[in-house]
């Protein structure tokens, strides 16, 4: 579960990114965090994996107040999360298999376990046929699917994605969102930040709409609208 409790965040230049931000994302839910560029979406996500700490308020992830974690405990937190970035952050010059396996190598998984898990997630993201191809030779959609596979290969039950379709065409974007839906149906909590409000119409998912650092609207499902503050 993820919970933001009256969170403010002010950058050093004085820009206020979050203002009394409250949100509750239960386990196993698929949530879109939607809003225009600069509305605070990325700032909120960075607090979940402790790249940023609140100026005021609390962020709780799976029972942990992550803003209060000691520096040495942050890697443990991040191993329980899968994070997908807009710019992929893949290792060029390495194969799809190597990129996905890297998340398991760093935690000391055995060779047999690595092969089993990588094979399973590459099948999930429709990349089994690209296992031995270097990532720089993939399409952008395939690169993003590789990044998703890497994010979930460690079996984490919480997947966070920041603008995962930002650099993709419409066909690749639809495929990425369908993959997130499959991951959610297998039991993971999925939180996707997007400025593309078309997904609000296309996906029958809960949507939290952000504007100027606060959640101002909650959509529970397609065609259901509530203008009440979250």
Number of C-alpha atoms within 10 A of each C-alpha: 16 19 21 22 16 17 24 22 24 15 12 7 6 8 9 16 22 27 20 15 23 19 16 12 17 14 15 17 18 24 22 23 27 26 21 15 14 14 21 25 28 17 21 26 20 15 21 24 23 20 12 16 22 21 15 16 17 21 26 18 20 14 10 15 14 22 22 14 13 8 9 8 11 15 11 10 17 14 17 18 21 24 25 24 18 15 16 16 12 20 15 12 13 14 20 30 24 21 23 28 23 17 21 22 13 8 10 10 15 10 11 8 12 21 14 11 18 27 19 14 24 23 13 16 22 15 18 16 9 16 19 12 15 18 24 16 12 14 12 18 19 21 21 28 26 28 25 29 31 26 24 24 22 22 15 16 19 25 23 24 23 22 20 24 26 15 14 17 11 11 9 18 18 15 16 21 16 14 18 23 16 14 23 20 14 11 14 21 24 24 23 23 25 24 21 14 15 10 18 21 11 10 15 16 18 19 25 22 25 25 19 17 22 24 25 16 18 19 21 15 14 15 9 10 12 11 9 10 12 17
